[in-house]
Structures are given as C-alpha cells and as structure tokens.
C-alpha cells in the first residue's frame, strides 16, 4: 500500500503469493522478508524503486533438529525476521526451536547458520540490543534467551532465564520490546495477561526478571514503548491500553484506554 494522504492508503500493484499464514514482514528499502507461520516458509520479496514487488524467492526450508523425539513429526512455524548486522537477517522458527541466520543481498537469502534452542521452547520474537546481543522470547516455555556473535561472526546461545515466577501453566509469551535506555526489556504474557519486566546488566549478556505487572488488557498480543508509557494491544478485550512508567521504568496500571477491534499489532509510523 502507498500513502496518499492522512489515513488514506492505496493498493500498489497486485498481491504476491507467499507461504501459508504469513504473520510478520520485515521491511527494507530494497526487499521484504516474510515469515510464514503456517508452513515455516521464509520468503524474500524484491522491491522496485516505487516500493512495488518485482520478484520473490523462497529460502531453504528448515529441518527439525529434534526429529525422532516425537511420535508425530513437528511442523515448521517461521514467526519473525530481525536485522542483526549489515546484510544479515535472523528468523525465528517456533515449530522447530530454531533461530536461523541469513546472508542477504542476492536473489535469494543464503542460510549461513542455525542456533538450536531447548526443545519445546518455541522462539517467537526477538530484538537486537545496542550491545550486539540478540534477545529471543520463547512463546511456549515463557523464557528469554540471549544470543551473541563471536569474533568470527558465528552466533551462540550465551544465556537465558524464565520470564518470572509469577507466570502460570498455559501462559504463552508474545511480543518483546526494550526501554529507551536499553536497560529493561518488556515481554507480553498471554493467559495471566501480564507484562514481564526484565533487567539487562553487564555487557548485555545477563538478563534477569525484575517485575511482573498487569497488562491492563485481555490477551496482550503486542506492545510498543512510546514516550513515558507502554502501549499494549488487547486482542480479546478489543482495546489498546497505555501503561505509564514509574521512575524505575516499570509499567503501572492503565492510564488511558482506546477501543480497537481485536488489535494484534501496533506500528509506529514515521
């Protein structure tokens, strides 16, 4: 879509087929990366100068590193793409417990490495820290993992922690965001409907639970740090709540609330 004016958008070209149930798009000036939850495909879409799609290429499919542990084969579920360095993109695979790293810039992404997380953890979303560490929130195990590159650019799992002792059986983690000063991380937890606040210490390699607070909505699918508060999208309560930060950066009770039909993603526009 192309912006034509305030709140006015116009379709730019025809839709381009990708994989099943695309759930995240990483947008760059020259290409898009589409993560497909339904079949695990990662699709690169090349853009023309106007932003229209001029070609597509599907990346190599993932293989389950834990194949054979389960009676029934697991299904790949790509969930997000994150730029981790110039020309390198990481993708999460929630179904196969993988973080995959791709070299970009050619006609199709080239797989350069995979990092395997604990079986059944379900890596969902990630964020790159200014220290160079990559934090991954695991949807199924409600954990936060820390990845870092060595001197050769090879990524390793270097740490991790549960989101907190207050999470409940059946909870699933969702979005991950960081504070403006990068000393705190905020992870949404659906089920108990909470926000886990994680402290970042040292050189970024150490993360630890700091607080678990009410999300102010039902099913906090996504959230965004804006100014002095956290905007939280309640998928099942059909609203967006603003949680003000206290002096420590911990979100408080909802200050304002806006009705929005089943919000699933908040996007900051330029």
N, C-alpha and C positions, 0 to 999 in steps of 0.2 A: 504494500500500500504506500501511496505517496501523499504527504500532507499538502492540502490545498488551501488551508486557512484554519482559524481556530476551531478545533473539534470537527474538522472536515478532512476526510481521507478518501482517496480514490484508488481503486484496484489498478496495479501496474502490471499488465500482462496477464497471462493465464496461469492457473495453479500448476505446480510441478509435482508429480508423484514422488514420494519418498517411501520410507518404510511404514510399518504398522504403528499406529498410535504415537505420532511424533509429539514429544512433550517438552522439548527445550530447543531453542535456537540461539546459537552464539553468532552474533552479527559483527562482521568486519567490513572494511571498505571494499575489499575485493571478493570476499566469499562469505558464505554462511556455513555453519556446521549444525546439522540437525540430529538430535539424539532421539531414537525411536524406542519407546518402552515396549511396544507390542512384540517386536521380533529382534530387538537388540541392534538393529542397523544404525550405523553412523554414516550420514550422507553429507558430502560436500557439494554445495551449490555455488558455482562461479557467477559473479555479477558483472554486468556491463557498467558503463560509466554513469548511467541513469539510475542504477540500483536494481534493474530488472535481472531476472535469472536467465543466463545464457547457456548453462550446461550443468550436468550433475555427474557425480561419481560416488559409488558406494565403497566404503572402506572394508578391509578384510574382516570377516566375521570372527567373533570371539569363540574360544573353546573353553569349556568348563575345567578349571584346574582341579576341581574336586570330583570329577566324573568317576562313577563307581561307588561313591559313598552312599548314594540314594538308590532305592529300587526304581524310581521313576526318574528319567532324565530331567534336569532342570532346564529352564528357558532363559536365554539371554534377555536382559532388560536394560538397554542403554538409557541413561537418565539426564546427564548434563555434560556440557563441554566447558572447559576453563582454559584460558590462555595462561601458560606458566612461564614462558620465556619467548623471545622473538622467534617466530616460526615453529613453536612447539605448543600443541594443544593436548590437554588431558581430558579423557572422558571416563565417566563412572559407569560401571555395569552392575546394577543392583542384583540381577539374577545370578551372575557368576562370581560375585565378590571380587571384582577386578577394578583397578584404575589403570587405564591404558594411555600410552603417550604416543603422539603422532607428530611426524615432521610434515609441515605444510608448505605450500608454495608451488607445488607441482599440480598436475592434472588430478591426481587422487592422493589422499593422505597416505603416508607411509608409516606403518607401525614400527616403532623403534624400541619399545619396552612395555612390559606389563608388571604391575605390582599386585600381588595377591593379598587380600585382607582375610581375616578369620572367616571361616565357613559360616554362612548364615547371617553375616553382619548386615549385608545389603547396603553398600555405599550408594548414597543418593546425590547429595550436593556437596560442593567444595568451594573454597575461597583461598586465593593466594595472599599470603601475608607479606608486608613490606620487607620482612626479614628473609624472604625467599622460601619459607616453609609453605607447604600446601596442607590445608586442613580439610578433612573429609568427614562429614556427618553420616553415620550409618543409620538408615531408616529402621531396620528390623531389630538391631541389638541396642539402639539408643546409645551409641558410643561416638566419641570424637577421636579420629586418628590423625597423626602427624606424619607427613612425608617430607623428605628433604633430598636434594641432589648432592652427590659428592663432587670432587674436583673434576671428574670426567663428564659430569652431567647426567650420571646414572642416578635414578631416584630410588630411595629406600624408605621403608617403614621405620620410623625412629621413635615413635611414642604413641600413646593413646590412653583414654580414660573414659569411664562411663559418664553420662551427662549429669548424673547426680543420684543420690539415694532416694529421692522422692518420686522418681518415675515409677509407673505401675506396669504390671504384666499386661501385655496387649498394646502398650503405647507404641507409637511409631513417630520417628523424628522426621522433620520436613526440611525447612529452609535453614541456612546458616548465613549470618551477617556479622560484620565486625564494627566496633566503635570507631569514631573518627580518629582517635589516637592509637588505634590498633592494639590496645592493651586488654580489650574484652571481646569475647565472641558471644553471639546470641543464637541459640538453636531452638526452633519451634518444636514442641512435642504435642502430637495429636493424641486424643484419648483422655489423658489427665488435663489437657488444654492448658499447658504451661509453657513458659519460656525459660530455658536453661541458660544461665549466665556463666561463662567460662573465663577464667583468668589466664592470660598469656604472660609467661615470665621467662627470664633468662634471655637467650638469643632467639626466642620464638619456638624452641624445641619442646618446652614444657607447657602443658595446659592442665588446668585443674578446675573442678566445679567451685563456683563462688556462691550462687544462689539459684533457687528455682521459684519462679513467681507466676502468678495467674496471668494467662494470656489475654483475658478480658473478652474472649470470643469463643465460639464453639468450633473446634477443628481448625487450629491455626495453620493454614496451608502455606502461607508465605508472609514475610515481613520485610521491612525496609527501615533503615536508620535515616531519619530526616530531622536535621536540626537538633533540638533538645528532647526528642522523643522517638519512640519506635511505633511505626505504623504496622498493624497486624491485620491480615485478611482472614476473616472467619468464614470458611467455606460453608459450614452448615448453619451458622447463625445469620448469614447473609448481611454482614456488616464489616466495616473497617474501623478498628479502634486505635486511638492514639494513647500510648502509654508514656507518660513523662519520665525522664531520667532523674534520679536523685543525684546528689553530689558525687556519689561513687560510680555513677553510670548504670545503676540497677533500675529497671523499669518499675514504675509504681502502678496503681490502679488506673483504669481507663479514665482519661480526662474528657475526651470527646468521642463521639461515635457517629458514623455515617452509614446509612442503609445502602447496600450494594448487593444485587442478586448473585449469590454464590461466588464470591471473588476467589480466584485461585492464584493470581499473580499480580504484584504491584510493580509498575515500571516507571522509573524516573526518566522523564523526557528532558532533552537539552533545553 
